[in-house]
Structures are given as C-alpha cells and as structure tokens.
Amino acid sequence: MITVKEVKTRRDLKKFIDFPVKLYKDNPYFCPTLAIDEMMNLDPKKNPAYEYCETRLFLAYRDGEIVGRIGGLINHAYNEKIGKKQIRFTRFDVIDDIEVTKALFDEVIKWAKSRDIHEMIGPIGFCDLDKQGLLVDGFEEQNLFITLYNHPYYMKHLEQLGFVKDVDWVEYQIFAPEKINERFERLAEAIKKRYGYKIINLKSKRQAKKHIYESFEIVNEAFSHLYGVVPLTREQMEIYVKQFTMLVNLDYLYLVTNKNDELIGFGLMAPSFAEATRKSKGKLFPLGWYRILRSIKKHDVLEMYLIAVKPEYQGLGVNALILYEGIKTALKNNVKICETGPELETNTKVQDLWKGFKTRQHRRRRCYKLTF
C-alpha cells in the first residue's frame, strides 16, 4: 500500500533531501545537490524566495520505505507576471512505479485545486538559478553540478499522466581548441578599441563582492524575458553571493565595463564539482570540502554558469569578449571541455556563440505542462 505524507519536521526534510542520493547510489551519472544548500533552499525562514513562493513537500512510503518524493511550489510573483495561475512541481524523484508517481502528483493537484489552480508546470524551482528541466535525452552523460539528473522512466510516467511538453532546454559540450584563433584575437581587440570596453581583473574575492550585486542586477535585466523567470530580490542575491564566493575561482569570473567604467556584462564559469559531490554524496563533511577545493585547483572540465549582458549592449560584442577571455583562461589551465548549462532551444543568440568551435549537443531537458 502506498502512503503519501507531507514533510512537517526537520527529520522528514533530511529524508526528503537524502532520497535521491539513495535512489541513485549506483548510478555513475548522477550528481547530488549539496545537502547544506538544500536544507537552506527548503527552509522558509532562510530562503528569501519564500517572500513570493510557498511550497508543500511530500514523501511516498510503501511498507515503511520511502519510494518517492515531490514538491509543489506556487510562485506568486511569476503568476502575477504572466497573468495566470500555475503551480510548479519540483524535487521529483521516484522508483519505477507509475502508481507511486500518480499518488505523489495527486497530492500536489489536490493542493492546487484548493487554491483554484488548474495548471501545473515542471520540474522547475524557485527561480532561474534553481535546478530545472526533466532530462529527456543524455542519460549516459555525466550530469552537472548545476542540473538535475533522472532515470528515463520519469518521462514515461509523466506522459502516462497526461503531461505534455511546454519548453525544452539543450546543453552542449564545447571542446577547447589547441590555441586561440588569431582572427578571434583580432576581433576581441577590435571590439575593445571600437567601444572602449575593459575587462576588470579581480585580485581577491573581497574585490569581487564590490561588483557582484551589480552583476545580479544585470541578470535580472538580461533574463527577464526568459521562461519561468522573476527578478531576484536583494535578499536572494545575498544568498547566492555567499554560495558563489565559496566556490568561485576568480580566473573564471569576467566583468566587462564600458568607456565610462560602468558594468555592462559578466560571465561566470567554474571547475566542475560533479565528481567531487558525487563521491561525497552531497555532504561537505568529512571529505566533501576537500574534494571540492581540490576540484577548484585541479580540473580539466568547466561548467558555464552565466553570461549576462545589459539589453542595450547585446549584439555589440560583449559576449564575444567574455568568450575570448574564457578561452584564454581555459587554455592556460589546460581545460579540455566546457559544459554549457541548459539553454532554451529557441535561444539562438546564445547558441550562436558556439559557432566556430567543435561542439556536441549531448543533453536535452524538458519542462512539462498539465491542465487538470
């Protein structure tokens, strides 16, 4: 018999967070979220997103054993932005049993109907910097630190329940060239000369903090039109500043200013922490921190977190300049592969950046929709 219970206690929350680690314990492609981050993300007292979001979390049991989990999330700010009532599902993981999946979604739908909501999308989280998109292609590829992983049967379960595609994201591997193309180098110098752009060379994380809030404001501007996005609040920015400054390698943070020394764009990449967090099962202790710090110092794979440019400067060479600086650093550090994060399949502006490089489109993920 399947029983679904709402997560009410801190002990239940730990079980909720630990379930996917146990489900995927023998899967070499799965990368867990850091447990300490998830405890904060799902705590209404600590996550500022709860100013405009509310959640209910559920665990499914059979014979006393946890066999699935799901979160229902109402993002009131996004609903107001699009003029619709939607509920999101998030943190969905389950064994290969359609009855368990149905029982979990029934609870979220029941809550939605009680709030006069009759449309669901997901998997999607609190904001654009949360993990989102069900993996529908690329199951035998190492997952990223910043993305979700799931078994192929998740897709089949959702489609059996009537879910249909809403949007897709695609991901690419970009292979580092042996050397910088001279034409690209000349182009970067020409862009700087023509527009007066400058790259800020950061010497310390303290120095980076002076620019980080302004960088997130650029994210708000640049990403405002994208699917599922609402502006980050100042309080959310403070959370991400703490998370990023712990993990960031200044070699891979690129800030671009205009001729008036105003910040107009930035790019952020990071060494891949996927293998480190997988080995540590998402825990920082006893060896998690050591493995992450080791990845920062020694790595040959990068994950591309963000490239954001003020709208009025888009198409004026800022992206190309950030990409040029990234290639220089990658070659200096003997990086072999750069992994993009999820890009909307319709976002041709971003995908055009990779033209001229050897690439491989190797993963696809999907946000589903259900009307009930």
ZABADREN-931363 format. One record per residue (C-alpha): residue number from 0; residue in one letter; x negated, z negated, y. Coordinates in Angstrom, 2 decimals. Each point is the difference from the previous one (the first is absolute). Layout:
REM ZABADREN-931363
+------+------+---------+---------+---------+
| banu | zaza |      px |      pz |      py |
+------+------+---------+---------+---------+
|  NUM |    A |       X |       Z |       Y |
...
+------+------+---------+---------+---------+
//
This chain:
REM ZABADREN-931363
+------+------+---------+---------+---------+
| banu | zaza |      px |      pz |      py |
+------+------+---------+---------+---------+
|    0 |    M |    0.00 |    0.00 |    0.00 |
|    1 |    I |   -1.27 |    0.93 |    3.46 |
|    2 |    T |    0.26 |   -2.58 |    2.78 |
|    3 |    V |   -0.89 |    0.69 |    3.63 |
|    4 |    K |   -0.92 |   -2.93 |    2.23 |
|    5 |    E |   -0.77 |   -0.05 |    3.71 |
|    6 |    V |   -3.45 |   -1.25 |    1.00 |
|    7 |    K |    0.54 |   -3.31 |    1.74 |
|    8 |    T |   -3.16 |   -2.06 |   -0.43 |
|    9 |    R |   -3.70 |    0.47 |    0.62 |
|   10 |    R |   -0.55 |   -0.20 |   -3.75 |
|   11 |    D |    2.47 |    2.86 |   -0.53 |
|   12 |    L |   -1.73 |    2.00 |    2.74 |
|   13 |    K |   -3.33 |   -0.32 |   -1.81 |
|   14 |    K |    1.65 |    1.28 |   -3.18 |
|   15 |    F |    1.48 |    2.88 |    2.00 |
|   16 |    I |   -3.44 |    0.94 |    1.35 |
|   17 |    D |   -1.78 |   -0.43 |   -3.35 |
|   18 |    F |    2.44 |    2.08 |   -2.08 |
|   19 |    P |   -1.50 |    3.47 |    0.69 |
|   20 |    V |   -3.51 |   -1.31 |   -0.74 |
|   21 |    K |    1.22 |   -1.05 |   -3.46 |
|   22 |    L |    2.04 |    3.18 |   -0.49 |
|   23 |    Y |   -3.04 |    2.21 |    0.71 |
|   24 |    K |   -2.71 |   -2.21 |   -1.49 |
|   25 |    D |   -1.20 |    2.78 |   -2.33 |
|   26 |    N |    0.47 |    2.87 |    2.46 |
|   27 |    P |   -3.30 |    1.24 |    1.50 |
|   28 |    Y |    1.69 |    1.80 |    2.93 |
|   29 |    F |    1.95 |   -2.92 |    1.45 |
|   30 |    C |   -1.31 |   -1.84 |    3.07 |
|   31 |    P |    1.74 |   -3.29 |    0.87 |
|   32 |    T |    0.81 |   -1.19 |    3.49 |
|   33 |    L |   -1.99 |   -3.05 |    1.05 |
|   34 |    A |    2.15 |   -2.97 |   -0.99 |
|   35 |    I |   -0.89 |   -1.90 |    3.18 |
|   36 |    D |    1.29 |    2.89 |    2.13 |
|   37 |    E |    3.23 |    0.27 |   -1.99 |
|   38 |    M |    0.68 |   -3.74 |    0.33 |
|   39 |    M |   -0.20 |    0.49 |    3.76 |
|   40 |    N |    1.95 |    3.28 |    0.02 |
|   41 |    L |    2.94 |   -1.55 |   -1.84 |
|   42 |    D |    0.10 |   -3.26 |    1.96 |
|   43 |    P |    2.54 |    0.14 |    2.88 |
|   44 |    K |   -1.94 |   -2.74 |    1.79 |
|   45 |    K |   -3.25 |    1.96 |   -0.02 |
|   46 |    N |    0.90 |    3.70 |    0.14 |
|   47 |    P |    1.13 |    1.02 |    3.52 |
|   48 |    A |    1.90 |    2.98 |   -1.47 |
|   49 |    Y |    2.73 |   -2.49 |   -0.90 |
|   50 |    E |    0.90 |    0.01 |    3.70 |
|   51 |    Y |    1.86 |    3.25 |   -0.72 |
|   52 |    C |    0.09 |    0.05 |   -3.83 |
|   53 |    E |    1.61 |   -2.08 |   -2.70 |
|   54 |    T |   -0.65 |    0.03 |   -3.71 |
|   55 |    R |    1.28 |   -1.22 |   -3.31 |
|   56 |    L |   -2.30 |    0.00 |   -3.01 |
|   57 |    F |    1.13 |    0.05 |   -3.63 |
|   58 |    L |   -1.57 |   -0.54 |   -3.41 |
|   59 |    A |    1.51 |    1.28 |   -3.24 |
|   60 |    Y |   -0.35 |   -2.13 |   -3.16 |
|   61 |    R |    0.62 |    0.72 |   -3.66 |
|   62 |    D |   -0.41 |   -2.76 |   -2.55 |
|   63 |    G |   -1.75 |   -2.10 |    2.66 |
|   64 |    E |   -2.59 |    2.68 |    0.75 |
|   65 |    I |   -0.29 |    1.88 |    3.31 |
|   66 |    V |    0.68 |    3.70 |   -0.60 |
|   67 |    G |    0.49 |    1.33 |    3.54 |
|   68 |    R |    0.03 |   -0.70 |    3.71 |
|   69 |    I |    1.43 |    1.55 |    3.16 |
|   70 |    G |    0.34 |   -0.76 |    3.69 |
|   71 |    G |    2.89 |    1.00 |    2.24 |
|   72 |    L |   -0.99 |    0.44 |    3.65 |
|   73 |    I |    2.15 |    0.64 |    3.07 |
|   74 |    N |   -2.03 |    1.31 |    2.94 |
|   75 |    H |    2.38 |   -0.52 |    2.91 |
|   76 |    A |   -2.36 |    1.58 |    2.52 |
|   77 |    Y |   -0.22 |    3.25 |   -1.98 |
|   78 |    N |    3.74 |    0.05 |   -0.64 |
|   79 |    E |    0.58 |   -0.31 |    3.74 |
|   80 |    K |   -2.55 |    2.75 |    0.67 |
|   81 |    I |    1.68 |    2.53 |   -2.32 |
|   82 |    G |    3.55 |   -1.18 |    0.64 |
|   83 |    K |    0.74 |   -0.61 |   -3.68 |
|   84 |    K |    0.39 |   -2.93 |   -2.37 |
|   85 |    Q |   -2.57 |    0.11 |   -2.79 |
|   86 |    I |   -1.53 |   -2.44 |   -2.42 |
|   87 |    R |   -3.48 |    0.52 |   -1.42 |
|   88 |    F |   -1.26 |   -0.90 |   -3.42 |
|   89 |    T |   -3.57 |   -1.20 |   -0.27 |
|   90 |    R |   -2.37 |   -1.66 |   -2.48 |
|   91 |    F |    1.80 |    1.61 |   -2.95 |
|   92 |    D |   -1.68 |   -0.40 |   -3.39 |
|   93 |    V |    1.60 |    0.04 |   -3.41 |
|   94 |    I |   -0.53 |    0.46 |   -3.72 |
|   95 |    D |    1.24 |    3.24 |   -1.56 |
|   96 |    D |    3.63 |   -1.07 |   -0.38 |
|   97 |    I |    2.67 |    1.70 |    2.11 |
|   98 |    E |    2.32 |   -2.98 |   -0.44 |
|   99 |    V |   -2.50 |   -2.28 |    1.73 |
|  100 |    T |   -0.39 |    2.49 |    2.84 |
|  101 |    K |    3.78 |    0.26 |    0.37 |
|  102 |    A |    0.40 |   -3.78 |    0.06 |
|  103 |    L |   -2.62 |   -0.31 |    2.76 |
|  104 |    F |    1.52 |    2.71 |    2.18 |
|  105 |    D |    3.50 |   -1.40 |   -0.54 |
|  106 |    E |   -1.10 |   -3.20 |    1.74 |
|  107 |    V |   -1.44 |    1.88 |    2.98 |
|  108 |    I |    3.10 |    2.20 |    0.25 |
|  109 |    K |    2.24 |   -3.06 |   -0.18 |
|  110 |    W |   -1.86 |   -1.53 |    2.95 |
|  111 |    A |    0.12 |    3.30 |    1.92 |
|  112 |    K |    3.76 |    0.36 |   -0.46 |
|  113 |    S |    0.51 |   -3.55 |    1.24 |
|  114 |    R |   -1.65 |    1.16 |    3.25 |
|  115 |    D |    2.07 |    3.22 |    0.15 |
|  116 |    I |   -3.03 |    2.14 |   -0.93 |
|  117 |    H |    0.51 |    2.92 |   -2.36 |
|  118 |    E |   -3.32 |    1.87 |    0.03 |
|  119 |    M |   -3.33 |   -0.97 |   -1.53 |
|  120 |    I |   -3.49 |    1.48 |    0.41 |
|  121 |    G |   -3.26 |   -0.93 |   -1.63 |
|  122 |    P |   -2.43 |   -1.11 |   -1.06 |
|  123 |    I |   -0.94 |   -0.78 |    3.58 |
|  124 |    G |   -1.11 |   -3.22 |    1.65 |
|  125 |    F |    0.20 |   -1.81 |    3.30 |
|  126 |    C |   -1.89 |    2.60 |    2.04 |
|  127 |    D |   -2.17 |    3.11 |   -0.31 |
|  128 |    L |   -3.08 |   -2.11 |   -0.83 |
|  129 |    D |    1.74 |   -1.47 |   -3.03 |
|  130 |    K |   -0.28 |    1.75 |   -3.36 |
|  131 |    Q |    2.66 |    2.64 |   -0.56 |
|  132 |    G |    0.96 |    2.93 |   -2.22 |
|  133 |    L |    0.58 |    0.14 |   -3.75 |
|  134 |    L |   -2.76 |    1.84 |   -1.83 |
|  135 |    V |    1.50 |    3.17 |   -1.53 |
|  136 |    D |   -3.20 |    1.94 |   -0.73 |
|  137 |    G |   -3.58 |   -1.15 |   -0.59 |
|  138 |    F |    0.52 |   -2.80 |   -2.50 |
|  139 |    E |   -3.49 |    0.41 |   -1.44 |
|  140 |    E |   -1.75 |   -0.34 |    3.36 |
|  141 |    Q |   -1.56 |   -3.22 |    1.28 |
|  142 |    N |    2.48 |   -1.53 |    2.41 |
|  143 |    L |   -1.10 |   -1.02 |    3.49 |
|  144 |    F |   -0.24 |   -3.48 |    1.48 |
|  145 |    I |    2.64 |    1.06 |    2.56 |
|  146 |    T |    2.55 |    1.64 |   -2.33 |
|  147 |    L |    2.43 |   -0.73 |   -2.82 |
|  148 |    Y |   -0.46 |    0.83 |   -3.66 |
|  149 |    N |    2.77 |    0.31 |   -2.57 |
|  150 |    H |    0.68 |    1.32 |   -3.49 |
|  151 |    P |    1.64 |    3.47 |   -0.35 |
|  152 |    Y |    3.20 |   -1.52 |   -1.37 |
|  153 |    Y |    0.85 |   -1.58 |    3.38 |
|  154 |    M |    0.92 |    3.46 |    1.28 |
|  155 |    K |    2.22 |    0.65 |   -3.03 |
|  156 |    H |    1.77 |   -3.33 |    0.43 |
|  157 |    L |    0.79 |    0.65 |    3.66 |
|  158 |    E |    1.29 |    3.49 |   -0.65 |
|  159 |    Q |    2.21 |   -1.32 |   -2.82 |
|  160 |    L |    1.54 |   -2.36 |    2.55 |
|  161 |    G |    0.76 |    2.89 |    2.38 |
|  162 |    F |   -2.92 |   -0.24 |    2.42 |
|  163 |    V |   -1.11 |    3.28 |    1.61 |
|  164 |    K |   -3.08 |    1.01 |    1.98 |
|  165 |    D |    0.02 |   -0.90 |    3.68 |
|  166 |    V |   -3.63 |    0.75 |    0.97 |
|  167 |    D |   -3.33 |    0.56 |   -1.75 |
|  168 |    W |   -3.53 |   -0.99 |    0.94 |
|  169 |    V |   -3.09 |    1.78 |   -1.35 |
|  170 |    E |   -3.57 |   -1.26 |   -0.37 |
|  171 |    Y |   -3.31 |    1.83 |   -0.10 |
|  172 |    Q |   -3.53 |   -0.52 |   -1.16 |
|  173 |    I |   -2.45 |    1.45 |    2.51 |
|  174 |    F |   -3.44 |    0.68 |   -1.39 |
|  175 |    A |   -2.90 |   -0.73 |    2.32 |
|  176 |    P |   -2.13 |    3.07 |    0.75 |
|  177 |    E |   -3.74 |   -0.06 |   -0.68 |
|  178 |    K |   -0.66 |    0.31 |    3.73 |
|  179 |    I |    1.94 |    0.41 |    3.22 |
|  180 |    N |    1.02 |    3.53 |    0.82 |
|  181 |    E |   -1.91 |    1.07 |    3.13 |
|  182 |    R |    3.12 |    1.68 |    1.36 |
|  183 |    F |    1.92 |   -3.28 |   -0.29 |
|  184 |    E |   -2.84 |   -1.83 |    1.76 |
|  185 |    R |    0.03 |    2.50 |    2.88 |
|  186 |    L |    3.78 |   -0.28 |    0.22 |
|  187 |    A |   -0.15 |   -3.80 |    0.27 |
|  188 |    E |   -2.59 |    0.18 |    2.78 |
|  189 |    A |    2.04 |    2.65 |    1.82 |
|  190 |    I |    3.13 |   -2.19 |   -0.17 |
|  191 |    K |   -1.85 |   -2.97 |    1.48 |
|  192 |    K |   -1.47 |    2.13 |    2.77 |
|  193 |    R |    3.27 |    1.74 |    0.87 |
|  194 |    Y |    2.27 |   -3.06 |    0.06 |
|  195 |    G |   -2.47 |   -2.77 |    0.78 |
|  196 |    Y |    0.79 |   -1.89 |   -3.21 |
|  197 |    K |   -2.29 |   -2.80 |   -1.13 |
|  198 |    I |   -0.39 |   -1.91 |   -3.25 |
|  199 |    I |   -0.26 |   -3.77 |    0.34 |
|  200 |    N |   -2.79 |   -1.31 |   -2.21 |
|  201 |    L |    1.02 |   -3.49 |   -1.05 |
|  202 |    K |   -2.71 |   -2.55 |   -0.71 |
|  203 |    S |    2.10 |   -2.98 |   -1.13 |
|  204 |    K |    3.47 |   -0.91 |   -1.23 |
|  205 |    R |    0.43 |   -2.11 |    3.12 |
|  206 |    Q |   -0.50 |    3.13 |    2.05 |
|  207 |    A |    2.52 |    1.85 |   -2.20 |
|  208 |    K |    2.67 |   -2.62 |    0.72 |
|  209 |    K |   -0.07 |    1.01 |    3.68 |
|  210 |    H |    1.40 |    3.40 |   -0.96 |
|  211 |    I |    2.09 |   -0.70 |   -3.07 |
|  212 |    Y |    3.30 |   -0.87 |    1.72 |
|  213 |    E |   -0.25 |    3.10 |    2.14 |
|  214 |    S |   -0.64 |    1.97 |   -3.19 |
|  215 |    F |    3.20 |   -1.30 |   -1.57 |
|  216 |    E |    1.92 |    0.99 |    3.14 |
|  217 |    I |   -1.27 |    3.53 |   -0.61 |
|  218 |    V |    1.30 |   -0.27 |   -3.58 |
|  219 |    N |    3.42 |   -0.92 |    1.40 |
|  220 |    E |   -0.02 |    3.07 |    2.24 |
|  221 |    A |   -1.46 |    2.47 |   -2.47 |
|  222 |    F |    2.09 |   -1.03 |   -3.02 |
|  223 |    S |    3.32 |   -0.66 |    1.75 |
|  224 |    H |    1.63 |    3.21 |   -1.30 |
|  225 |    L |   -1.00 |   -0.51 |   -3.64 |
|  226 |    Y |    2.29 |   -0.97 |   -2.86 |
|  227 |    G |    0.85 |   -3.69 |   -0.25 |
|  228 |    V |   -2.11 |   -1.02 |    3.00 |
|  229 |    V |    0.78 |   -2.65 |    2.61 |
|  230 |    P |   -2.49 |   -1.24 |    2.62 |
|  231 |    L |   -2.28 |   -2.85 |   -1.02 |
|  232 |    T |    0.57 |   -3.16 |    2.01 |
|  233 |    R |   -2.87 |   -1.90 |    1.60 |
|  234 |    E |    0.35 |   -2.68 |   -2.65 |
|  235 |    Q |   -0.26 |    2.59 |   -2.80 |
|  236 |    M |   -3.08 |    1.45 |    1.64 |
|  237 |    E |   -1.63 |   -3.43 |   -0.08 |
|  238 |    I |    0.58 |   -0.21 |   -3.77 |
|  239 |    Y |   -1.50 |    3.44 |   -0.61 |
|  240 |    V |   -2.94 |   -0.80 |    2.29 |
|  241 |    K |   -0.83 |   -2.99 |   -2.22 |
|  242 |    Q |    0.33 |    2.07 |   -3.18 |
|  243 |    F |   -1.98 |    2.98 |    1.30 |
|  244 |    T |   -2.82 |   -1.97 |    1.59 |
|  245 |    M |   -0.69 |   -1.73 |   -3.32 |
|  246 |    L |   -0.36 |    3.32 |   -1.83 |
|  247 |    V |   -1.10 |    2.52 |    2.60 |
|  248 |    N |   -3.45 |    1.57 |   -0.07 |
|  249 |    L |   -0.81 |    0.94 |    3.61 |
|  250 |    D |   -1.72 |    3.16 |   -1.23 |
|  251 |    Y |    3.47 |    1.37 |   -0.72 |
|  252 |    L |    1.88 |   -0.96 |    3.17 |
|  253 |    Y |    0.03 |    2.79 |    2.59 |
|  254 |    L |    1.36 |   -0.53 |    3.52 |
|  255 |    V |    0.32 |    2.94 |    2.39 |
|  256 |    T |    0.34 |   -0.32 |    3.77 |
|  257 |    N |    0.72 |    2.60 |    2.67 |
|  258 |    K |   -2.10 |    0.66 |    3.10 |
|  259 |    N |    1.63 |   -3.00 |    1.68 |
|  260 |    D |   -1.07 |   -2.29 |   -2.86 |
|  261 |    E |    3.60 |   -0.41 |   -1.19 |
|  262 |    L |    0.52 |   -0.31 |   -3.75 |
|  263 |    I |    1.87 |    3.09 |   -1.23 |
|  264 |    G |   -0.51 |   -0.01 |   -3.76 |
|  265 |    F |   -1.59 |   -1.73 |   -2.95 |
|  266 |    G |   -0.74 |    0.45 |   -3.66 |
|  267 |    L |   -0.47 |   -2.65 |   -2.67 |
|  268 |    M |   -1.41 |    0.46 |   -3.49 |
|  269 |    A |   -1.21 |   -2.61 |   -2.46 |
|  270 |    P |   -1.97 |   -0.18 |   -3.22 |
|  271 |    S |    2.37 |    0.06 |   -2.96 |
|  272 |    F |    0.86 |   -3.51 |   -1.21 |
|  273 |    A |    2.12 |    1.29 |   -2.88 |
|  274 |    E |   -2.47 |   -0.80 |   -2.77 |
|  275 |    A |   -0.90 |   -3.38 |    1.51 |
|  276 |    T |    3.61 |   -1.19 |    0.29 |
|  277 |    R |    0.89 |    1.40 |   -3.43 |
|  278 |    K |   -2.80 |   -1.98 |   -1.66 |
|  279 |    S |    1.04 |   -3.14 |    1.90 |
|  280 |    K |    3.73 |    0.53 |   -0.74 |
|  281 |    G |    0.79 |   -0.25 |    3.71 |
|  282 |    K |   -1.55 |   -3.46 |    0.37 |
|  283 |    L |   -2.73 |   -0.85 |    2.50 |
|  284 |    F |   -1.37 |   -2.87 |   -2.08 |
|  285 |    P |   -2.24 |   -0.56 |   -1.81 |
|  286 |    L |   -1.59 |    3.49 |    0.15 |
|  287 |    G |    2.42 |    2.09 |    2.05 |
|  288 |    W |   -1.75 |   -0.50 |    3.33 |
|  289 |    Y |   -3.39 |    0.76 |   -1.52 |
|  290 |    R |    1.23 |    3.27 |   -1.50 |
|  291 |    I |    1.64 |    1.10 |    3.26 |
|  292 |    L |   -3.09 |   -0.82 |    2.06 |
|  293 |    R |   -2.12 |    1.89 |   -2.50 |
|  294 |    S |    2.33 |    3.02 |    0.39 |
|  295 |    I |   -0.46 |   -0.11 |    3.78 |
|  296 |    K |   -3.78 |    0.22 |   -0.40 |
|  297 |    K |   -0.23 |    2.37 |   -2.95 |
|  298 |    H |    2.55 |    2.78 |   -0.51 |
|  299 |    D |    0.38 |    3.72 |   -0.52 |
|  300 |    V |    3.77 |    0.27 |    0.56 |
|  301 |    L |    1.79 |   -0.48 |    3.33 |
|  302 |    E |    3.69 |   -0.54 |    0.66 |
|  303 |    M |    1.38 |    1.51 |    3.22 |
|  304 |    Y |    2.29 |   -2.58 |    1.54 |
|  305 |    L |    1.01 |    1.40 |    3.39 |
|  306 |    I |   -0.60 |    2.74 |    2.51 |
|  307 |    A |    2.13 |   -0.45 |    3.13 |
|  308 |    V |   -0.18 |    1.92 |    3.27 |
|  309 |    K |    2.08 |   -0.42 |    3.13 |
|  310 |    P |    2.70 |    2.71 |    0.02 |
|  311 |    E |   -1.25 |    1.61 |    3.23 |
|  312 |    Y |   -3.46 |    0.49 |   -1.55 |
|  313 |    Q |    1.15 |    1.36 |   -3.35 |
|  314 |    G |   -1.28 |    3.52 |   -0.61 |
|  315 |    L |   -2.85 |   -0.49 |    2.48 |
|  316 |    G |   -2.84 |   -0.63 |   -2.41 |
|  317 |    V |    0.18 |   -3.79 |   -0.43 |
|  318 |    N |    0.79 |    0.24 |   -3.73 |
|  319 |    A |   -2.87 |    2.44 |   -0.51 |
|  320 |    L |   -2.40 |   -2.33 |    1.78 |
|  321 |    I |    1.07 |   -3.00 |   -2.13 |
|  322 |    L |   -0.36 |    2.10 |   -3.14 |
|  323 |    Y |   -3.48 |    1.15 |    1.03 |
|  324 |    E |   -1.13 |   -3.61 |    0.56 |
|  325 |    G |    1.47 |   -0.97 |   -3.37 |
|  326 |    I |   -1.92 |    2.75 |   -1.81 |
|  327 |    K |   -3.26 |   -1.06 |    1.65 |
|  328 |    T |    0.45 |   -3.59 |   -1.11 |
|  329 |    A |    1.13 |    0.95 |   -3.50 |
|  330 |    L |   -3.08 |    2.16 |   -0.54 |
|  331 |    K |   -2.27 |   -2.72 |    1.36 |
|  332 |    N |    1.48 |   -2.47 |   -2.51 |
|  333 |    N |   -0.05 |    2.44 |   -2.94 |
|  334 |    V |    3.77 |    0.09 |   -0.31 |
|  335 |    K |    1.25 |    2.61 |   -2.47 |
|  336 |    I |    3.79 |   -0.09 |    0.41 |
|  337 |    C |    2.49 |   -0.92 |    2.72 |
|  338 |    E |    3.54 |   -0.87 |   -1.07 |
|  339 |    T |    2.81 |    0.60 |    2.47 |
|  340 |    G |    2.90 |   -2.37 |    0.18 |
|  341 |    P |    3.52 |    1.37 |   -0.52 |
|  342 |    E |    0.88 |    2.82 |    2.43 |
|  343 |    L |    3.52 |    1.32 |    0.40 |
|  344 |    E |    0.06 |    3.37 |   -1.72 |
|  345 |    T |    1.39 |    1.51 |    3.22 |
|  346 |    N |   -2.82 |   -1.42 |    2.15 |
|  347 |    T |   -2.00 |    3.22 |    0.27 |
|  348 |    K |   -1.94 |   -1.29 |    3.03 |
|  349 |    V |   -1.76 |   -2.54 |   -2.19 |
|  350 |    Q |   -0.46 |    2.35 |   -2.93 |
|  351 |    D |   -1.56 |    2.62 |    2.26 |
|  352 |    L |   -2.87 |   -2.46 |    0.57 |
|  353 |    W |   -1.18 |    0.47 |   -3.57 |
|  354 |    K |   -0.28 |    3.79 |    0.22 |
|  355 |    G |   -3.61 |    1.04 |   -0.37 |
|  356 |    F |   -0.73 |   -2.79 |   -2.49 |
|  357 |    K |    0.15 |    0.03 |   -3.76 |
|  358 |    T |    3.17 |   -1.95 |   -0.81 |
|  359 |    R |    2.26 |   -0.95 |   -2.88 |
|  360 |    Q |    3.66 |   -0.94 |    0.48 |
|  361 |    H |    0.28 |   -2.50 |   -2.84 |
|  362 |    R |    2.82 |   -2.43 |    0.65 |
|  363 |    R |    3.58 |    0.27 |    1.22 |
|  364 |    R |    2.38 |   -2.82 |    0.76 |
|  365 |    R |    3.66 |   -0.08 |    0.93 |
|  366 |    C |    2.51 |   -2.01 |    1.96 |
|  367 |    Y |    3.38 |    0.21 |   -1.73 |
|  368 |    K |    3.50 |   -0.35 |    1.41 |
|  369 |    L |    3.24 |   -1.22 |   -1.54 |
|  370 |    T |    3.50 |   -0.13 |    1.49 |
|  371 |    F |    2.42 |   -2.46 |   -1.57 |
+------+------+---------+---------+---------+
//
